[in-house]
């Protein structure tokens, strides 16, 4: 399998400095700072990148599981949210919420939820994040129409 890369550069101390995060070979580059990570300042942060990675990985895993079961999805949309909180005085990822909605023919709500749990369990990013104490999946089938 291919190795993937990312990089970061930081200048200054942690509270007043700033940096850039780069995905791949420049596909995405974004600024980050103490305030974009722990406050509400604009910019990105590692947790947003983890959430995006989780959303992408989970969605592909779910599409694969559905297609293998004979129910290739018309569309899947996933949002992931990672919560960063202080635990024992250290910033810690404490919760990962995965919310997915699917347009999928031939499955009912319970089957879709089961496939979503299977995707969570098998997704490489979710497995890498298994140390997060609370991982919650909410799976909803969109109304036909």
C-alpha positions in Angstrom: 0.0 0.0 0.0 1.1 3.6 -0.6 2.3 5.7 2.3 0.5 9.1 2.7 2.1 12.2 4.0 1.4 15.5 5.7 3.6 18.1 7.3 3.5 21.1 9.6 5.7 24.1 10.2 5.5 26.3 13.4 7.2 29.6 14.3 7.2 31.0 17.7 6.0 29.9 21.1 2.8 27.8 21.4 0.5 30.6 22.5 1.7 33.4 20.3 3.2 31.6 17.3 1.5 30.2 14.3 2.1 27.7 11.6 0.8 25.9 8.5 -0.4 22.4 8.0 0.0 20.8 4.6 -1.8 17.7 3.3 0.0 15.6 0.8 2.3 17.4 -1.5 0.5 20.7 -1.2 -3.0 19.6 -2.1 -4.2 21.6 0.9 -2.3 24.1 3.1 -3.9 25.9 5.9 -2.8 28.2 8.7 -3.2 27.2 12.3 -2.5 28.7 15.7 -3.2 28.2 19.4 -6.4 30.1 19.0 -7.6 28.2 15.9 -7.0 25.0 17.9 -8.2 25.9 21.4 -10.4 28.9 20.6 -12.6 30.2 17.9 -10.0 32.0 15.6 -10.2 31.1 11.9 -7.7 28.6 10.6 -7.5 24.9 10.7 -6.2 22.5 13.4 -5.2 18.9 13.7 -8.6 17.9 15.0 -10.4 19.2 12.0 -8.0 17.2 9.8 -8.7 14.1 11.9 -12.5 14.7 11.5 -12.1 15.1 7.8 -10.0 11.9 7.6 -12.6 10.0 9.6 -15.5 11.2 7.4 -13.8 10.3 4.2 -12.6 6.8 5.4 -15.9 5.9 7.0 -17.9 7.0 3.9 -15.7 4.9 1.6 -15.9 1.9 4.0 -19.7 2.2 4.2 -20.0 2.5 0.4 -17.9 -0.7 0.0 -20.0 -2.6 2.5 -23.2 -1.6 0.9 -22.0 -2.4 -2.6 -20.7 -5.8 -1.5 -24.2 -6.5 0.0 -25.8 -5.6 -3.4 -26.9 -2.1 -2.3 -24.6 0.4 -4.0 -25.5 3.7 -2.5 -26.9 6.5 -4.6 -25.3 9.0 -2.2 -23.7 9.0 1.2 -23.0 12.2 3.2 -21.0 12.0 6.5 -20.0 14.6 9.0 -17.5 13.7 11.8 -16.8 15.8 14.9 -13.9 15.3 17.2 -14.1 16.8 20.7 -10.9 18.0 22.3 -11.0 18.4 26.1 -8.6 18.7 28.9 -8.1 15.4 30.8 -5.6 15.4 33.7 -4.4 18.8 32.5 -3.6 17.6 28.9 -5.6 18.2 25.7 -7.2 14.9 24.8 -9.6 13.6 22.1 -12.5 12.5 24.2 -15.3 11.9 21.7 -15.8 11.2 18.0 -19.3 11.6 16.5 -19.9 10.2 13.1 -23.2 11.2 11.5 -24.1 9.7 8.1 -27.1 10.0 5.8 -27.6 7.7 2.9 -29.7 7.4 -0.2 -29.7 3.6 -0.5 -32.3 1.4 -2.2 -33.3 -1.9 -0.8 -32.3 -1.5 2.8 -34.3 -0.6 5.9 -33.2 1.7 8.7 -32.0 -1.1 10.9 -29.9 -2.7 8.1 -28.4 0.7 7.3 -27.4 1.3 11.0 -25.9 -2.2 11.1 -23.8 -1.5 7.9 -22.7 1.9 9.4 -21.5 0.1 12.6 -19.6 -2.4 10.5 -18.0 0.5 8.6 -17.0 2.2 11.8 -15.4 -1.0 13.1 -13.6 -1.6 9.8 -12.5 1.8 8.8 -8.7 2.2 9.2 -8.9 5.7 10.6 -11.5 4.7 13.2 -9.3 1.8 14.2 -6.4 4.2 14.5 -8.6 6.4 16.8 -9.8 3.5 18.9 -8.2 5.1 22.0 -11.0 7.7 22.0 -13.2 6.6 24.8 -16.5 7.5 23.1 -17.2 6.9 19.4 -20.9 7.4 18.4 -22.4 6.6 15.0 -25.7 8.1 14.0 -26.9 6.6 10.7 -30.1 7.8 8.9 -31.6 6.8 5.7 -32.9 9.7 3.6 -36.5 9.7 2.6 -37.0 8.4 -0.9 -37.9 11.1 -3.4 
